[in-house]
Amino acid sequence: MNMLRAEFDRLMVRTESQRCWIWARSADIIYSGFFILLAYMTTKSIWSIIMRTHSYMTTDWGISYAGGFVRRGLIGDVILHLSRASGLSFAEVTAVIAVVANLLFVLGAVLLFARLRHNHWAWLLIYTPAGLAFGATNPGILGHKDVLLLALGAMLFSGATLLPEGWKRTTWVLFGLALTIPLVLSHEGLVIFVPILFIALSALRLTPPVIGVTALIVLGLGAAVLASVMHSGTIAQRDAMIEAFYAALPPQWSLDSLDEYVAFWFVGQSVTDTFAFVATRNYIALWELPFAVALAFGPIAVAACGLHISRAFSDPKGRISAHLIVLSYVSLIALMPLVIDWMRFFIVLGILTAMAMAMRLRLTCGDRVETLPGAVATPENAAFRYMLGWVLLAALFVLTPGKVSPWLVHFGWNDILTVVLVGIASGCWPVLARKRRQ
């Protein structure tokens, strides 16, 4: 009997130690599992969406210079050349480029947020449905050229954080910022987000050569935007790029006719015609707008308060960085009437803001990142961390931040109620557990 009791006690001690180890490593396990899941789900969705060759997303990539220079045609022209050289279809080349860009985005985000993975305020930047988890919560918004912007932002910010100060970091940042020029020539709407990318300059010493190269990049960006605005295309150019698009598809796919409102439709249309089409799709009841904004930017605002983010933006470089973020937000507000699916733009803006915040925190705090508010689990915050974890887990699998449709935003009030109930239940559980122990 004593031997059985001793063996039982030994097993209980081992089980308890294993439970403690899992609990201590839970943040690492969740962090790794989340990004593995994100990479798998987004890659699968992007591939399947782009291989639907007559979707809006694929035809947007298909805008090219087949009939002469036209806005957002650069990447499409590159894909056409790669398709002819490789023998692969246009859709296959596009899917490969989009998937590689998406994996670079995930890799950059993993490296950038790694030092913040134990901080419960940073969880609001990483795991919220309208944040990095957008691809897992709403695959319907994947497949756009936004993935090029997200990949560039993630690699730019992570490199500015991880590379040692000196010529390597300087070269990385300036080369990354120079890539914003072909990015804008591939989709002029992405210029809205470019100011946030320039926050990477705060990782450099602003020497005269750095300022000079930056000025040249800004001039190049201005020229790219001006050229895009002035060359919206003609009907003849539209016909030429559709012909080139079909020529780069297998014969069996070329038999299908294009839908009326694919991306090619906007080439050769006046701003008035485009606005008339977009206005009907942009309709949203005024009472819904605050909920849309809260869903997209609420977690970022809470995280900023919890992390005392002002300390990362208090020095001269930080203040300029804050103004660049504001510039992107103001630009989006000003151009919202011309953006078909602005909820997607909200999500992209939120992701870039979260990554910029993470970069500034790591640059200003250095090895003191682990001392930020929310970084250490204590008996006082244990119940809050427990509740927050369950709420984010429920939101990840239940909430959909928004999708393109005639009504644009689908909140799913039943889903929101589910997340609220999970929050209440998880908040009550630690209290009940303490009462039982007492």
PyMOL commands that set and color helices and strands:
alter all, ss='L'
color gray80, all
select helices_A, chain A and resi 2-24+26-50+56-61+74-86+90-116+123-126+134-137+139-141+146-162+167-178+180-186+188-192+194-203+208-230+235-247+251-254+263-266+271-281+289-306+309-313+316-338+342-371+382-398+413-437
alter helices_A, ss='H'
color red, helices_A
deselect
rebuild
show_as cartoon
